[in-house]
């Protein structure tokens, strides 16, 4: 089935260029040229992935990302200004799954998108329908739902993928590089902050006290792991 993608960029030539390239790979592509139009399209349609520029008229990319995350966990790749690290980190804070700096090579964009699609499909095929339970945490791999003490927790695609990987491999320590290669599906910048931001956001959502984690632990200087020891 063809993937449906929303490209959001106020530079129409860039948006249309991306659209043309993705359509050559049999994707169905819509474009939005400002933040408000992007939110309207997401609210009225269903997408498999969103390419979202940071600098937009009417609503910024961050505001659009926040509004989308209130209702949907669709994968979001943010397009940021080259060399502006604050854009990258802030995008992740608002719930983006990944970021690409401008100017970019369309082949890199496609590689990032395909990695997200592949990870999602593999996750759906490989997991068992059985649920995973631990200390009030309940994970349903088949539906990709997470509950803490009976309350459903809304995770982004990457937050869920990190949690599922750690929970299905208890006591195994994953370095930032391991997590980036497995969860993100490629080896691009080795930017530890990307992993750290996702783990911190995950902890804020699922841990009773994020400063004293019960589920996702840190092995200082090594990486992250899930412990099944009391």
C-alpha positions as a Markdown table, in Angstrom:
| # | Residue | x | y | z |
|---|---|---|---|---|
| 1 | Unk | 0.0 | 0.0 | 0.0 |
| 2 | Unk | 1.3 | 3.5 | -0.9 |
| 3 | Unk | 2.4 | 5.6 | 2.0 |
| 4 | Unk | 0.7 | 9.0 | 2.4 |
| 5 | Unk | 3.0 | 11.9 | 3.3 |
| 6 | Unk | 2.3 | 15.5 | 4.2 |
| 7 | Unk | 5.1 | 18.0 | 3.2 |
| 8 | Unk | 4.9 | 21.3 | 5.1 |
| 9 | Unk | 7.2 | 24.1 | 3.9 |
| 10 | Unk | 6.4 | 27.7 | 3.0 |
| 11 | Unk | 8.9 | 27.6 | 0.2 |
| 12 | Unk | 6.7 | 26.2 | -2.5 |
| 13 | Unk | 9.5 | 25.2 | -4.8 |
| 14 | Unk | 11.1 | 23.1 | -2.1 |
| 15 | Unk | 7.8 | 21.5 | -1.1 |
| 16 | Unk | 6.9 | 20.7 | -4.7 |
| 17 | Unk | 10.3 | 19.3 | -5.4 |
| 18 | Unk | 10.0 | 17.0 | -2.5 |
| 19 | Unk | 6.5 | 16.0 | -3.6 |
| 20 | Unk | 7.7 | 15.2 | -7.1 |
| 21 | Unk | 10.6 | 13.1 | -5.8 |
| 22 | Unk | 8.4 | 11.1 | -3.3 |
| 23 | Unk | 5.7 | 10.5 | -5.9 |
| 24 | Unk | 8.4 | 8.9 | -8.1 |
| 25 | Unk | 8.6 | 6.3 | -5.3 |
| 26 | Unk | 4.9 | 5.7 | -5.5 |
| 27 | Unk | 4.0 | 7.7 | -2.4 |
| 28 | Unk | 0.9 | 9.9 | -2.1 |
| 29 | Unk | 1.9 | 13.4 | -1.2 |
| 30 | Unk | 0.0 | 16.5 | 0.0 |
| 31 | Unk | 1.6 | 19.9 | 0.6 |
| 32 | Unk | 0.8 | 22.6 | 3.1 |
| 33 | Unk | 2.5 | 26.0 | 3.0 |
| 34 | Unk | 1.8 | 27.4 | 6.4 |
| 35 | Unk | 1.2 | 26.1 | 9.9 |
| 36 | Unk | -2.5 | 26.6 | 10.0 |
| 37 | Unk | -3.0 | 24.7 | 6.7 |
| 38 | Unk | -0.8 | 21.9 | 8.0 |
| 39 | Unk | -3.0 | 21.4 | 11.1 |
| 40 | Unk | -6.1 | 21.5 | 9.0 |
| 41 | Unk | -4.8 | 18.8 | 6.7 |
| 42 | Unk | -3.8 | 16.6 | 9.6 |
| 43 | Unk | -7.1 | 17.0 | 11.3 |
| 44 | Unk | -9.0 | 16.1 | 8.1 |
| 45 | Unk | -6.8 | 13.3 | 6.7 |
| 46 | Unk | -4.6 | 10.4 | 7.7 |
| 47 | Unk | -0.9 | 10.4 | 7.0 |
| 48 | Unk | 1.9 | 7.8 | 7.5 |
| 49 | Unk | 4.6 | 10.5 | 8.0 |
| 50 | Unk | 4.9 | 14.3 | 8.1 |
| 51 | Unk | 7.9 | 16.4 | 6.8 |
| 52 | Unk | 7.6 | 19.6 | 8.8 |
| 53 | Unk | 9.7 | 22.8 | 8.4 |
| 54 | Unk | 10.5 | 24.8 | 11.5 |
| 55 | Unk | 10.1 | 28.3 | 10.0 |
| 56 | Unk | 6.5 | 28.7 | 8.9 |
| 57 | Unk | 4.0 | 31.6 | 8.7 |
| 58 | Unk | 0.9 | 31.7 | 10.9 |
| 59 | Unk | 2.0 | 28.8 | 13.2 |
| 60 | Unk | 5.6 | 27.8 | 13.6 |
| 61 | Unk | 6.7 | 24.2 | 13.0 |
| 62 | Unk | 7.0 | 23.7 | 16.8 |
| 63 | Unk | 3.4 | 24.8 | 17.3 |
| 64 | Unk | 2.2 | 22.6 | 14.5 |
| 65 | Unk | 4.1 | 19.7 | 16.1 |
| 66 | Unk | 2.6 | 20.3 | 19.5 |
| 67 | Unk | -0.9 | 20.5 | 18.1 |
| 68 | Unk | -0.4 | 17.3 | 16.1 |
| 69 | Unk | 0.9 | 15.5 | 19.2 |
| 70 | Unk | -2.3 | 16.4 | 21.1 |
| 71 | Unk | -4.2 | 14.0 | 18.8 |
| 72 | Unk | -1.8 | 11.9 | 16.8 |
| 73 | Unk | 1.5 | 10.0 | 17.1 |
| 74 | Unk | 2.1 | 10.1 | 13.3 |
| 75 | Unk | 5.9 | 10.1 | 12.7 |
| 76 | Unk | 7.2 | 13.7 | 12.2 |
| 77 | Unk | 10.6 | 14.6 | 10.7 |
| 78 | Unk | 11.4 | 18.3 | 11.2 |
| 79 | Unk | 13.4 | 20.3 | 8.7 |
| 80 | Unk | 15.7 | 22.7 | 10.6 |
| 81 | Unk | 18.2 | 25.4 | 9.7 |
| 82 | Unk | 21.7 | 24.2 | 9.1 |
| 83 | Unk | 23.9 | 24.2 | 12.2 |
| 84 | Unk | 21.2 | 25.5 | 14.5 |
| 85 | Unk | 21.3 | 22.9 | 17.3 |
| 86 | Unk | 18.6 | 24.6 | 19.3 |
| 87 | Unk | 16.2 | 24.0 | 16.5 |
| 88 | Unk | 17.0 | 20.3 | 16.5 |
| 89 | Unk | 16.6 | 19.8 | 20.3 |
| 90 | Unk | 13.5 | 21.9 | 20.5 |
| 91 | Unk | 11.9 | 19.9 | 17.7 |
| 92 | Unk | 12.5 | 16.7 | 19.6 |
| 93 | Unk | 11.2 | 18.3 | 22.8 |
| 94 | Unk | 7.9 | 19.1 | 21.0 |
| 95 | Unk | 7.6 | 15.5 | 20.0 |
| 96 | Unk | 9.3 | 15.2 | 16.6 |
| 97 | Unk | 10.8 | 11.7 | 15.8 |
| 98 | Unk | 13.7 | 13.0 | 13.8 |
| 99 | Unk | 15.2 | 16.0 | 12.1 |
| 100 | Unk | 17.1 | 16.9 | 8.9 |
| 101 | Unk | 19.1 | 20.0 | 8.4 |
| 102 | Unk | 18.8 | 22.3 | 5.4 |
| 103 | Unk | 20.0 | 22.2 | 2.7 |
| 104 | Unk | 19.5 | 18.5 | 2.4 |
| 105 | Unk | 19.9 | 15.8 | -0.1 |
| 106 | Unk | 16.6 | 14.3 | -1.1 |
| 107 | Unk | 18.2 | 10.8 | -1.0 |
| 108 | Unk | 18.9 | 11.4 | 2.7 |
| 109 | Unk | 15.3 | 12.4 | 3.2 |
| 110 | Unk | 14.0 | 9.3 | 1.6 |
| 111 | Unk | 16.5 | 7.1 | 3.6 |
| 112 | Unk | 15.2 | 8.6 | 6.8 |
| 113 | Unk | 11.6 | 8.1 | 5.8 |
| 114 | Unk | 12.1 | 4.5 | 4.7 |
| 115 | Unk | 13.9 | 3.7 | 8.0 |
| 116 | Unk | 10.9 | 4.9 | 9.9 |
| 117 | Unk | 8.5 | 3.0 | 7.7 |
| 118 | Unk | 10.7 | -0.2 | 7.9 |
| 119 | Unk | 10.9 | 0.0 | 11.7 |
| 120 | Unk | 7.2 | 0.4 | 12.0 |
| 121 | Unk | 6.5 | -2.5 | 9.7 |
| 122 | Unk | 9.0 | -4.8 | 11.3 |
| 123 | Unk | 7.6 | -3.9 | 14.7 |
| 124 | Unk | 4.1 | -4.9 | 13.6 |
| 125 | Unk | 5.3 | -8.2 | 12.1 |
| 126 | Unk | 7.7 | -9.3 | 14.7 |
| 127 | Unk | 6.0 | -8.7 | 18.0 |
| 128 | Unk | 3.8 | -11.2 | 19.7 |
| 129 | Unk | 0.2 | -10.3 | 20.5 |
| 130 | Unk | 1.0 | -11.0 | 24.2 |
| 131 | Unk | 1.2 | -8.1 | 26.5 |
| 132 | Unk | 4.1 | -7.2 | 28.7 |
| 133 | Unk | 3.5 | -6.2 | 32.3 |
| 134 | Unk | 5.8 | -4.9 | 35.0 |
| 135 | Unk | 5.1 | -2.8 | 38.1 |
| 136 | Unk | 2.0 | -1.2 | 36.8 |
| 137 | Unk | 3.4 | -0.8 | 33.3 |
| 138 | Unk | 1.4 | -2.6 | 30.6 |
| 139 | Unk | 2.6 | -2.7 | 26.9 |
| 140 | Unk | 0.5 | -4.1 | 24.1 |
| 141 | Unk | 2.8 | -4.7 | 21.2 |
| 142 | Unk | 0.1 | -5.6 | 18.7 |
| 143 | Unk | -1.7 | -2.2 | 19.1 |
| 144 | Unk | 1.5 | -0.3 | 20.2 |
| 145 | Unk | -0.4 | 0.9 | 23.3 |
| 146 | Unk | 1.1 | 1.6 | 26.7 |
| 147 | Unk | -0.7 | 1.9 | 30.0 |
| 148 | Unk | 0.7 | 2.9 | 33.4 |
| 149 | Unk | -1.6 | 2.0 | 36.4 |
| 150 | Unk | -4.5 | 1.6 | 34.0 |
| 151 | Unk | -4.0 | 5.0 | 32.3 |
| 152 | Unk | -3.1 | 5.0 | 28.6 |
| 153 | Unk | 0.1 | 6.9 | 27.9 |
| 154 | Unk | 0.5 | 8.6 | 24.5 |
| 155 | Unk | 4.0 | 7.9 | 23.2 |
| 156 | Unk | 5.6 | 9.1 | 19.9 |
| 157 | Unk | 6.7 | 6.4 | 17.5 |
| 158 | Unk | 10.3 | 6.6 | 18.6 |
| 159 | Unk | 9.5 | 6.8 | 22.3 |
| 160 | Unk | 7.4 | 3.6 | 21.9 |
| 161 | Unk | 10.2 | 1.9 | 19.9 |
| 162 | Unk | 12.8 | 2.6 | 22.6 |
| 163 | Unk | 10.5 | 1.4 | 25.4 |
| 164 | Unk | 9.6 | -1.8 | 23.5 |
| 165 | Unk | 13.2 | -2.6 | 22.7 |
| 166 | Unk | 14.3 | -2.2 | 26.3 |
| 167 | Unk | 11.4 | -4.1 | 27.8 |
| 168 | Unk | 11.7 | -7.0 | 25.4 |
| 169 | Unk | 15.5 | -7.3 | 26.2 |
| 170 | Unk | 15.6 | -6.9 | 30.0 |
| 171 | Unk | 18.9 | -6.2 | 31.7 |
| 172 | Unk | 20.6 | -5.7 | 28.4 |
| 173 | Unk | 22.4 | -2.3 | 28.2 |
| 174 | Unk | 22.1 | -0.4 | 24.9 |
| 175 | Unk | 24.5 | 2.4 | 24.2 |
| 176 | Unk | 23.2 | 5.6 | 22.5 |
| 177 | Unk | 24.8 | 4.4 | 19.3 |
| 178 | Unk | 23.1 | 1.0 | 19.6 |
| 179 | Unk | 19.7 | 2.7 | 20.1 |
| 180 | Unk | 20.2 | 5.1 | 17.3 |
| 181 | Unk | 21.1 | 2.3 | 14.8 |
| 182 | Unk | 18.3 | -0.1 | 15.9 |
| 183 | Unk | 15.5 | 2.3 | 16.6 |
| 184 | Unk | 16.2 | 5.1 | 14.1 |
| 185 | Unk | 17.4 | 2.5 | 11.6 |
| 186 | Unk | 20.5 | 4.2 | 10.3 |
| 187 | Unk | 23.8 | 5.6 | 11.4 |
| 188 | Unk | 23.9 | 9.3 | 10.6 |
| 189 | Unk | 25.3 | 11.8 | 13.2 |
| 190 | Unk | 25.8 | 9.8 | 16.3 |
| 191 | Unk | 24.2 | 12.7 | 18.1 |
| 192 | Unk | 23.7 | 11.4 | 21.7 |
| 193 | Unk | 21.3 | 14.3 | 22.4 |
| 194 | Unk | 18.7 | 12.8 | 20.1 |
| 195 | Unk | 18.6 | 9.6 | 22.2 |
| 196 | Unk | 18.8 | 11.4 | 25.5 |
| 197 | Unk | 15.9 | 13.7 | 24.7 |
| 198 | Unk | 13.7 | 10.8 | 23.7 |
| 199 | Unk | 14.6 | 8.8 | 26.9 |
| 200 | Unk | 14.0 | 11.9 | 29.1 |
| 201 | Unk | 10.6 | 12.5 | 27.4 |
| 202 | Unk | 9.7 | 8.8 | 27.8 |
| 203 | Unk | 10.6 | 8.9 | 31.5 |
| 204 | Unk | 8.5 | 12.0 | 32.0 |
| 205 | Unk | 5.5 | 10.1 | 30.6 |
| 206 | Unk | 5.8 | 6.7 | 32.2 |
| 207 | Unk | 7.9 | 7.0 | 35.4 |
| 208 | Unk | 6.2 | 7.8 | 38.7 |
| 209 | Unk | 9.3 | 10.0 | 39.5 |
| 210 | Unk | 11.5 | 10.7 | 36.4 |
| 211 | Unk | 14.5 | 11.5 | 38.8 |
| 212 | Unk | 14.3 | 8.0 | 40.2 |
| 213 | Unk | 13.4 | 5.7 | 37.3 |
| 214 | Unk | 11.6 | 2.4 | 37.9 |
| 215 | Unk | 11.5 | 1.3 | 34.3 |
| 216 | Unk | 14.2 | 2.8 | 32.1 |
| 217 | Unk | 17.5 | 3.0 | 33.9 |
| 218 | Unk | 20.9 | 4.6 | 33.1 |
| 219 | Unk | 24.2 | 2.8 | 33.3 |
| 220 | Unk | 26.4 | 5.8 | 33.5 |
| 221 | Unk | 29.0 | 6.0 | 30.8 |
| 222 | Unk | 27.5 | 3.0 | 29.0 |
| 223 | Unk | 23.8 | 3.4 | 28.1 |
| 224 | Unk | 20.2 | 2.6 | 29.0 |
| 225 | Unk | 18.5 | -0.6 | 30.1 |
| 226 | Unk | 15.3 | -2.0 | 31.6 |
| 227 | Unk | 15.8 | -4.0 | 34.8 |
| 228 | Unk | 13.4 | -6.8 | 35.8 |
| 229 | Unk | 15.0 | -7.1 | 39.2 |
| 230 | Unk | 13.1 | -5.9 | 42.2 |
